[in-house]
Amino acid sequence: MENGKTENGDSQPPPQWKDKVVELLYWRDVKTSGVVFGASLSLLLSLTLCSIVSVSSYIGLALLSVTICFRIYKGILQAIQKSDEGHPFKLYLDQDVALSEETVHKYSDCVLTRFNTTVTELRRLFLVEDLVDSLKFAVLMWILTYVGALFNGLTLFILGLVGMFSCPIVYEKYKVQIDHYVGMANKQVKDIIATVQAKVPGLKRVKAE
């Protein structure tokens, strides 16, 4: 694999990016994971109470209040001590925050690959290339209608965020037990599908020719 691409030419995210996400979700650095999880959860909970415009404005005002107060404090401190330390944020102001063309191309190629894969899979499901897979997808859509009636999109985002930061660490701790029960459930589902396919005509793997 070279330059973030697989052997068949598909673009993949850089390994460093994947490693950072894994470390974040598995709480390798408790402080960093806690800050990201807390900030993200606070943002989503705030959006349930206020509009995104209000939340963005409050966040901007809070950040500006901190930076302006710190800038004034450092300026007064330098005047009293008669020091010449310069701008307190000079280190960050001198950093290059512009995205390079290489980075943009790398991630745009990855997004494009994912998009094309998704479109191809949806076409396959909606045009019933495989009858069983399309029926499974229909059942999933039917279940989601009930999920949508119980939860709005923002609630699902909150539940998803909590799941992202809790499920990996729980699975890592109870991996053997979870794999055992998941394997049993998968076996039962496969047995049920096989039974239904055997008894109902036309439900065997029928693919478009």
GULO-6487 format. One record per residue: y, x, z of N, C-alpha, C, CB in turn; residue in one letter. Coordinates in steps of 0.001 Angstrom, whole numbers. Glycine has a CB too. Layout:
<pts>
PT     n.py     n.px     n.pz    ca.py    ca.px    ca.pz     c.py     c.px     c.pz    cb.py    cb.px    cb.pz  residuo
PT        Y        X        Z        Y        X        Z        Y        X        Z        Y        X        Z        A
...
</pts>
This chain:
<pts>
PT     n.py     n.px     n.pz    ca.py    ca.px    ca.pz     c.py     c.px     c.pz    cb.py    cb.px    cb.pz  residuo
PT    -1200      846        0        0        0        0     1244      877        0        9     -955     1226        M
PT     2168      614     -906     3380     1409     -988     4571      488    -1115     3321     2391    -2167        E
PT     5697      922     -473     6979      235     -581     6864    -1250     -258     7547      414    -1972        N
PT     6033    -1588      779     5946    -2963     1231     5214    -3877      279     7295    -3492     1462        G
PT     4362    -3328     -628     3631    -4156    -1573     2141    -3925    -1411     4071    -3862    -3014        K
PT     1370    -4989    -1640      -67    -4894    -1563     -603    -4376    -2882     -690    -6250    -1212        T
PT    -1940    -4216    -2965    -2551    -3669    -4169    -2350    -4572    -5373    -4024    -3440    -3943        E
PT    -2266    -5895    -5146    -2065    -6806    -6275     -591    -7041    -6591    -2734    -8129    -5992        N
PT      294    -6281    -5912     1717    -6341    -6252     2521    -7310    -5426     1870    -6694    -7666        G
PT     1884    -8047    -4479     2628    -8999    -3658     3471    -8252    -2641     1673    -9981    -2951        D
PT     4687    -8717    -2452     5579    -8087    -1492     5206    -8538      -90     7055    -8421    -1802        S
PT     5287    -7628      857     4995    -7932     2238     6139    -7415     3101     3641    -7317     2670        Q
PT     6409    -8055     4272     7446    -7550     5165     7090    -6165     5659     7653    -8497     6346        P
PT     8071    -5329     5952     7792    -3976     6433     6970    -4019     7711     9099    -3207     6673        P
PT     6018    -3075     7878     5194    -3051     9088     6024    -2983    10358     4248    -1879     9045        P
PT     7167    -2242    10322     7993    -2121    11509     8498    -3489    11953     9168    -1177    11248        Q
PT     8851    -4342    11004     9340    -5676    11312     8243    -6506    11972     9846    -6371    10041        W
PT     7022    -6400    11440     5896    -7140    12013     5608    -6649    13420     4641    -6998    11132        K
PT     5647    -5337    13620     5374    -4769    14934     6389    -5256    15963     5384    -3244    14865        D
PT     7648    -5341    15565     8686    -5799    16486     8474    -7253    16876    10067    -5621    15862        K
PT     8072    -8082    15905     7819    -9497    16191     6640    -9643    17146     7552   -10278    14888        V
PT     5571    -8869    16892     4397    -8920    17766     4771    -8498    19182     3272    -8017    17218        V
PT     5523    -7414    19310     5940    -6943    20633     6796    -7982    21339     6708    -5627    20514        E
PT     7615    -8692    20558     8491    -9710    21133     7689   -10907    21641     9521   -10170    20097        L
PT     6751   -11402    20810     5988   -12605    21168     4930   -12334    22228     5328   -13183    19935        L
PT     4443   -11086    22305     3445   -10741    23308     4085   -10167    24576     2452    -9745    22730        Y
PT     5390   -10219    24678     6124    -9806    25883     5799    -8361    26273     5797   -10748    27052        W
PT     5739    -7472    25264     5501    -6056    25572     6683    -5491    26371     5284    -5235    24261        R
PT     7891    -5898    25984     9091    -5560    26744     9610    -6869    27344    10189    -4849    25833        D
PT     9318    -7077    28632     9624    -8357    29273    11113    -8674    29208     9159    -8345    30726        V
PT    11948    -7675    29392    13395    -7899    29396    13883    -8381    28034    14132    -6616    29791        K
PT    13476    -7698    26969    13909    -8073    25622    13381    -9448    25242    13446    -7033    24600        T
PT    12091    -9701    25479    11501   -10992    25150    12163   -12108    25949     9992   -10974    25413        S
PT    12441   -11835    27226    13093   -12833    28064    14486   -13189    27573    13169   -12341    29480        G
PT    15232   -12171    27148    16593   -12416    26645    16554   -13233    25356    17331   -11080    26402        V
PT    15669   -12836    24423    15572   -13552    23140    15096   -14982    23351    14616   -12818    22179        V
PT    14068   -15151    24181    13542   -16492    24440    14572   -17358    25155    12257   -16410    25270        F
PT    15209   -16800    26165    16212   -17561    26922    17404   -17960    26074    16689   -16757    28106        G
PT    17894   -17016    25266    19039   -17296    24405    18690   -18342    23346    19527   -16009    23733        A
PT    17510   -18207    22734    17094   -19157    21701    16886   -20552    22276    15812   -18678    21027        S
PT    16238   -20621    23438    15996   -21915    24069    17307   -22563    24507    15058   -21755    25272        L
PT    18219   -21762    25044    19529   -22292    25454    20297   -22840    24256    20358   -21200    26153        S
PT    20204   -22131    23122    20889   -22582    21910    20328   -23922    21436    20758   -21528    20795        L
PT    19000   -24034    21394    18385   -25280    20931    18674   -26439    21880    16877   -25099    20778        L
PT    18633   -26174    23193    18947   -27222    24160    20408   -27647    24058    18637   -26746    25579        L
PT    21280   -26681    23764    22703   -27011    23591    22918   -27910    22384    23537   -25733    23441        S
PT    22119   -27659    21321    22253   -28471    20116    21790   -29905    20330    21471   -27848    18984        L
PT    20962   -30140    21370    20564   -31512    21673    21693   -32292    22339    19333   -31516    22569        T
PT    22647   -31568    22909    23755   -32216    23611    25039   -32242    22778    24015   -31506    24930        L
PT    25248   -31207    21974    26486   -31103    21184    26140   -30832    19725    27414   -29979    21742        C
PT    27132   -30987    18869    26926   -30705    17450    26879   -29197    17232    28046   -31347    16589        S
PT    26349   -28803    16084    26245   -27378    15782    27626   -26727    15671    25463   -27171    14483        I
PT    28619   -27511    15241    29989   -26981    15154    30511   -26658    16547    30931   -27993    14448        V
PT    30303   -27583    17497    30776   -27365    18865    30058   -26191    19513    30578   -28627    19706        S
PT    28728   -26130    19340    27951   -25039    19938    28382   -23692    19374    26448   -25253    19697        V
PT    28560   -23629    18048    29001   -22373    17414    30379   -21967    17924    29030   -22521    15874        S
PT    31260   -22940    18081    32614   -22652    18568    32585   -22134    20001    33492   -23907    18482        S
PT    31790   -22770    20850    31702   -22332    22241    31111   -20925    22342    30857   -23319    23055        Y
PT    30094   -20644    21539    29498   -19304    21548    30522   -18269    21083    28237   -19259    20646        I
PT    31251   -18606    20005    32289   -17694    19518    33374   -17455    20548    32907   -18237    18253        G
PT    33812   -18528    21223    34844   -18382    22262    34345   -17540    23434    35290   -19760    22767        L
PT    33089   -17738    23821    32530   -16967    24928    32479   -15480    24586    31128   -17477    25279        A
PT    32000   -15161    23366    31932   -13757    22952    33312   -13135    22857    31220   -13633    21614        L
PT    34258   -13890    22281    35630   -13379    22166    36259   -13168    23537    36492   -14341    21340        L
PT    35981   -14069    24470    36534   -13927    25821    36040   -12643    26471    36158   -15138    26691        S
PT    34756   -12363    26293    34180   -11147    26887    34765    -9899    26241    32646   -11146    26741        V
PT    34802    -9862    24901    35278    -8654    24217    36777    -8434    24424    34971    -8743    22722        T
PT    37560    -9517    24396    39011    -9372    24604    39304    -8894    26018    39738   -10708    24338        I
PT    38644    -9498    27008    38861    -9083    28405    38448    -7626    28608    38069    -9997    29373        C
PT    37332    -7239    28003    36875    -5858    28147    37837    -4895    27473    35473    -5693    27564        F
PT    38354    -5301    26300    39326    -4467    25568    40597    -4266    26385    39674    -5106    24207        R
PT    41101    -5341    27001    42308    -5250    27824    42043    -4415    29073    42803    -6656    28219        I
PT    40883    -4628    29683    40528    -3875    30893    40472    -2377    30613    39177    -4354    31447        Y
PT    39804    -1999    29507    39702     -580    29165    41070        3    28823    38737     -382    27991        K
PT    41915     -814    28168    43258     -336    27835    44084      -60    29092    43979    -1358    26951        G
PT    44015     -967    30071    44740     -777    31326    44190      431    32074    44648    -2039    32206        I
PT    42862      560    32080    42228     1684    32780    42629     3015    32153    40697     1534    32762        L
PT    42694     3062    30832    43103     4296    30160    44569     4615    30436    42866     4184    28651        Q
PT    45414     3560    30534    46832     3786    30820    47024     4328    32234    47629     2485    30640        A
PT    46244     3789    33184    46368     4245    34566    45864     5672    34717    45602     3314    35507        I
PT    44718     5947    34094    44127     7280    34198    44719     8264    33204    42640     7200    33996        Q
PT    45565     7751    32311    46200     8571    31269    45157     9340    30456    47204     9555    31899        K
PT    44094     8629    30103    43032     9226    29300    43183     8777    27848    41633     8838    29855        S
PT    42496     9456    26977    42572     9139    25552    41161     8914    25003    43293    10277    24768        D
PT    40508     7891    25539    39134     7605    25117    39087     6829    23815    38406     6831    26195        E
PT    40206     6222    23436    40229     5458    22191    39687     4049    22369    39434     6176    21126        G
PT    39392     3423    21262    38923     2039    21260    37545     1943    21925    38866     1488    19814        H
PT    37347     1005    22878    36055      921    23579    34890      523    22672    36159      -70    24709        P
PT    35182     -124    21551    34126     -547    20630    34075      308    19365    34325    -2000    20252        F
PT    34662     1514    19447    34733     2382    18269    33347     2718    17728    35481     3667    18607        K
PT    32377     2934    18621    31022     3278    18208    30428     2180    17321    30132     3510    19438        L
PT    30674      924    17693    30115     -196    16938    30946     -489    15688    30035    -1447    17821        Y
PT    32257     -245    15756    33105     -470    14592    32802      528    13473    34576     -379    14989        L
PT    32345     1724    13842    32051     2750    12845    30672     2592    12214    32161     4110    13470        D
PT    29845     1728    12798    28499     1544    12257    28540      735    10963    27597      849    13287        Q
PT    27659     1106    10056    27569      404     8775    26665     -816     8935    27030     1347     7656        D
PT    27236    -2005     8804    26466    -3241     8982    26139    -3897     7645    27236    -4221     9865        V
PT    26563    -3279     6547    26294    -3860     5228    24823    -3693     4870    27187    -3204     4149        A
PT    24260    -4707     4232    22874    -4642     3776    22781    -3848     2480    22299    -6056     3579        L
PT    21824    -2949     2430    21631    -2164     1215    20912    -3012      169    20831     -870     1515        S
PT    21078    -2626    -1095    20416    -3361    -2172    18893    -3295    -2016    20837    -2798    -3545        E
PT    18400    -2161    -1548    16958    -2007    -1362    16427    -3013     -346    16626     -579     -912        E
PT    17169    -3190      766    16751    -4138     1790    16787    -5567     1269    17633    -4010     3020        T
PT    17852    -5895      532    17987    -7246      -23    16849    -7534     -993    19348    -7415     -733        V
PT    16548    -6580    -1884    15470    -6765    -2857    14120    -6890    -2160    15441    -5598    -3854        H
PT    13915    -6090    -1110    12640    -6093     -405    12359    -7479      194    12636    -5015      701        K
PT    13371    -8036      895    13160    -9322     1553    13231   -10482      573    14181    -9517     2651        Y
PT    14040   -10355     -474    14092   -11429    -1470    12770   -11514    -2231    15262   -11203    -2456        S
PT    12147   -10363    -2507    10833   -10361    -3160     9783   -11014    -2266    10407    -8923    -3511        D
PT     9869   -10740     -966     8925   -11326      -28     9087   -12839       37     9106   -10716     1357        C
PT    10350   -13306      131    10624   -14746      183    10177   -15420    -1101    12120   -15008      424        V
PT    10435   -14774    -2239    10042   -15346    -3532     8526   -15482    -3636    10569   -14479    -4685        L
PT     7810   -14469    -3150     6341   -14519    -3178     5824   -15671    -2337     5743   -13196    -2677        T
PT     6385   -15820    -1130     5972   -16920     -254     6289   -18267     -890     6661   -16807     1117        R
PT     7464   -18363    -1506     7883   -19621    -2137     6939   -20003    -3275     9324   -19503    -2665        F
PT     6635   -19035    -4130     5736   -19297    -5258     4340   -19699    -4781     5642   -18061    -6159        N
PT     3864   -19038    -3726     2549   -19385    -3171     2539   -20811    -2634     2161   -18402    -2056        T
PT     3628   -21178    -1942     3728   -22531    -1384     3777   -23587    -2482     4968   -22650     -497        T
PT     4580   -23331    -3517     4691   -24287    -4629     3341   -24453    -5329     5767   -23820    -5645        V
PT     2636   -23359    -5542     1321   -23415    -6193      333   -24219    -5356      777   -21996    -6431        T
PT      353   -24000    -4049     -570   -24713    -3168     -244   -26204    -3125     -523   -24121    -1755        E
PT     1057   -26551    -3069     1453   -27965    -3058     1061   -28653    -4368     2973   -28096    -2826        L
PT     1237   -27955    -5481      822   -28517    -6765     -668   -28791    -6770     1189   -27573    -7914        R
PT    -1439   -27849    -6235    -2890   -28007    -6179    -3297   -29215    -5335    -3532   -26743    -5619        R
PT    -2569   -29420    -4213    -2904   -30520    -3319    -2481   -31874    -3891    -2254   -30305    -1967        L
PT    -1255   -31955    -4426     -741   -33229    -4917    -1414   -33667    -6219      757   -33134    -5124        F
PT    -1860   -32713    -7020    -2533   -33056    -8270    -4050   -33097    -8113    -2158   -32062    -9351        L
PT    -4512   -33041    -6864    -5918   -33244    -6502    -6853   -32329    -7295    -6310   -34700    -6727        V
PT    -6562   -31038    -7256    -7507   -30082    -7851    -8817   -30097    -7080    -6910   -28653    -7867        E
PT    -8691   -30209    -5751    -9864   -30323    -4896    -9697   -31594    -4062   -10043   -29048    -3982        D
PT   -10581   -32568    -4260   -10446   -33876    -3617   -10471   -33784    -2104   -11543   -34798    -4082        L
PT   -11368   -32973    -1554   -11489   -32852     -100   -10219   -32261      505   -12702   -31984      268        V
PT    -9710   -31187      -94    -8477   -30564      417    -7302   -31530      346    -8150   -29286     -375        D
PT    -7209   -32311     -723    -6119   -33277     -853    -6232   -34381      187    -6108   -33880    -2255        S
PT    -7459   -34801      497    -7661   -35803     1540    -7275   -35253     2917    -9124   -36272     1549        L
PT    -7614   -33998     3169    -7210   -33357     4432    -5692   -33307     4533    -7800   -31926     4540        K
PT    -5043   -32978     3428    -3582   -32907     3413    -2986   -34297     3650    -3078   -32322     2068        F
PT    -3604   -35325     3082    -3127   -36699     3290    -3243   -37091     4761    -3923   -37690     2410        A
PT    -4356   -36716     5390    -4526   -37001     6824    -3457   -36289     7641    -5931   -36573     7303        V
PT    -3158   -35030     7280    -2113   -34278     7976     -762   -34969     7838    -2029   -32845     7432        L
PT     -427   -35432     6636      832   -36138     6422      888   -37425     7238     1020   -36447     4938        M
PT     -257   -38111     7323     -326   -39348     8096      -86   -39077     9582    -1688   -40030     7893        W
PT     -682   -37977    10092     -473   -37596    11494      990   -37237    11736    -1384   -36407    11879        I
PT     1605   -36547    10777     3000   -36138    10930     3956   -37330    10960     3388   -35199     9804        L
PT     3565   -38453    10341     4417   -39643    10427     4527   -40127    11873     3864   -40769     9530        T
PT     3428   -40017    12610     3449   -40394    14023     4202   -39358    14862     2016   -40560    14551        Y
PT     4018   -38080    14510     4749   -37018    15217     6247   -37203    15018     4307   -35612    14720        V
PT     6657   -37524    13777     8070   -37742    13492     8645   -38942    14220     8271   -37912    12021        G
PT     7795   -39944    14485     8262   -41115    15216     8469   -40818    16700     7277   -42256    15052        A
PT     7735   -39813    17215     7833   -39469    18634     8872   -38388    18910     6488   -39014    19145        L
PT     9012   -37448    17976     9913   -36319    18191    10835   -36161    16994     9120   -35020    18436        F
PT    12070   -35758    17267    12948   -35397    16150    12767   -33917    15815    14437   -35703    16493        N
PT    13412   -33477    14763    13231   -32110    14297    13619   -31065    15326    14022   -31895    13056        G
PT    14705   -31323    16065    15175   -30356    17057    14173   -30221    18204    16550   -30773    17602        L
PT    13576   -31341    18614    12559   -31293    19665    11360   -30476    19215    12116   -32709    20054        T
PT    10970   -30642    17952     9851   -29864    17420    10180   -28378    17392     9486   -30345    16015        L
PT    11443   -28037    17066    11863   -26634    17096    11740   -26065    18506    13311   -26491    16590        F
PT    12152   -26856    19503    12080   -26408    20897    10627   -26197    21311    12760   -27430    21835        I
PT     9766   -27177    20991     8343   -27044    21312     7720   -25856    20574     7592   -28338    20956        L
PT     8138   -25655    19308     7635   -24525    18543     8041   -23198    19152     8123   -24602    17123        G
PT     9302   -23115    19614     9787   -21880    20237     9020   -21576    21517    11287   -21984    20536        L
PT     8815   -22605    22347     8062   -22419    23591     6630   -21996    23272     8067   -23719    24441        V
PT     6045   -22621    22240     4689   -22257    21851     4591   -20827    21336     4186   -23208    20799        G
PT     5587   -20399    20554     5591   -19037    20007     5600   -17983    21104     6795   -18839    19099        M
PT     6323   -18261    22200     6447   -17271    23260     5420   -17457    24385     7838   -17323    23833        F
PT     4591   -18497    24295     3599   -18722    25343     2161   -18629    24822     3825   -20080    25977        S
PT     1896   -19191    23637      521   -19209    23109      -61   -17806    22892      488   -19972    21796        C
PT      680   -16863    22278       80   -15525    22067     -356   -14844    23350     1060   -14630    21355        P
PT      476   -14931    24397      134   -14240    25643    -1018   -14947    26350     1360   -14160    26574        I
PT    -1076   -16294    26234    -2196   -17046    26819    -3490   -16726    26068    -1913   -18577    26782        V
PT    -3401   -16669    24719    -4589   -16360    23916    -5093   -14953    24210    -4279   -16506    22419        Y
PT    -4169   -14007    24375    -4569   -12633    24663    -5301   -12543    25998    -3346   -11714    24670        E
PT    -4894   -13375    26953    -5497   -13332    28281    -6838   -14057    28319    -4552   -13939    29303        K
PT    -6951   -15171    27566    -8183   -15972    27596    -8831   -16022    26209    -7884   -17407    28097        Y
PT    -8830   -14899    25504    -9299   -14845    24122   -10755   -15281    23982    -9133   -13443    23578        K
PT   -11623   -14790    24844   -13058   -15083    24733   -13321   -16575    24898   -13854   -14287    25784        V
PT   -12743   -17173    25936   -12970   -18601    26189   -12403   -19463    25066   -12345   -19011    27524        Q
PT   -11198   -19136    24594   -10559   -19923    23535   -11357   -19824    22243    -9110   -19450    23304        I
PT   -11787   -18598    21877   -12580   -18422    20655   -13886   -19216    20720   -12882   -16932    20427        D
PT   -14475   -19265    21909   -15725   -20001    22079   -15531   -21496    21803   -16274   -19794    23496        H
PT   -14511   -22092    22413   -14289   -23532    22245   -13767   -23864    20846   -13304   -24040    23303        Y
PT   -12952   -22979    20286   -12477   -23205    18915   -13635   -23145    17933   -11404   -22168    18532        V
PT   -14551   -22198    18138   -15725   -22107    17284   -16582   -23364    17361   -16550   -20897    17664        G
PT   -16760   -23900    18582   -17520   -25138    18751   -16842   -26304    18035   -17685   -25461    20240        M
PT   -15507   -26381    18170   -14768   -27468    17521   -14861   -27362    16006   -13298   -27457    17959        A
PT   -14722   -26146    15474   -14818   -25951    14020   -16201   -26338    13505   -14510   -24488    13651        N
PT   -17229   -25994    14263   -18591   -26337    13848   -18782   -27850    13796   -19618   -25709    14805        K
PT   -18251   -28550    14801   -18371   -30006    14825   -17621   -30645    13666   -17853   -30559    16147        Q
PT   -16413   -30131    13388   -15627   -30668    12276   -16351   -30457    10954   -14240   -30013    12231        V
PT   -16905   -29260    10761   -17637   -28969     9523   -18863   -29863     9387   -18059   -27494     9483        K
PT   -19543   -30120    10502   -20712   -30994    10468   -20323   -32417    10085   -21418   -30991    11824        D
PT   -19196   -32885    10650   -18736   -34237    10337   -18347   -34347     8861   -17542   -34619    11233        I
PT   -17613   -33342     8361   -17205   -33349     6949   -18421   -33313     6041   -16282   -32156     6642        I
PT   -19409   -32480     6392   -20620   -32391     5579   -21369   -33721     5571   -21533   -31272     6098        A
PT   -21411   -34390     6721   -22091   -35693     6803   -21392   -36732     5942   -22152   -36180     8258        T
PT   -20040   -36774     6046   -19268   -37732     5258   -19418   -37459     3768   -17790   -37685     5656        V
PT   -19377   -36183     3384   -19520   -35818     1963   -20893   -36213     1424   -19302   -34305     1771        Q
PT   -21907   -36110     2285   -23261   -36437     1834   -23456   -37944     1677   -24289   -35881     2815        A
PT   -22745   -38749     2507   -22959   -40198     2497   -22018   -40947     1563   -22804   -40737     3883        K
PT   -20791   -40398     1351   -19816   -41105      523   -19792   -40484     -866   -18404   -41064     1165        V
PT   -20109   -41250    -1905   -20095   -40708    -3277   -18694   -40265    -3688   -20620   -41756    -4273        P
PT   -18627   -39146    -4375   -17343   -38685    -4918   -16544   -37808    -3996   -16522   -39839    -5283        G
PT   -17030   -37609    -2739   -16282   -36778    -1795   -16756   -35331    -1772   -16385   -37358     -412        L
PT   -17724   -34996    -2601   -18118   -33587    -2677   -17053   -32821    -3439   -19508   -33423    -3359        K
PT   -17099   -31523    -3344   -16054   -30676    -3925   -15906   -30941    -5410   -16364   -29197    -3687        R
PT   -14981   -31890    -5734   -14753   -32226    -7137   -13451   -31572    -7554   -14710   -33779    -7366        V
PT   -13513   -30665    -8497   -12332   -29927    -8922   -11966   -30311   -10348   -12567   -28409    -8814        K
PT   -10627   -30265   -10618   -10156   -30602   -11960   -10637   -29557   -12947    -8618   -30711   -11996        A
PT   -11035   -30018   -14092   -11516   -29073   -15109   -10460   -28901   -16186   -12852   -29556   -15734        E
</pts>
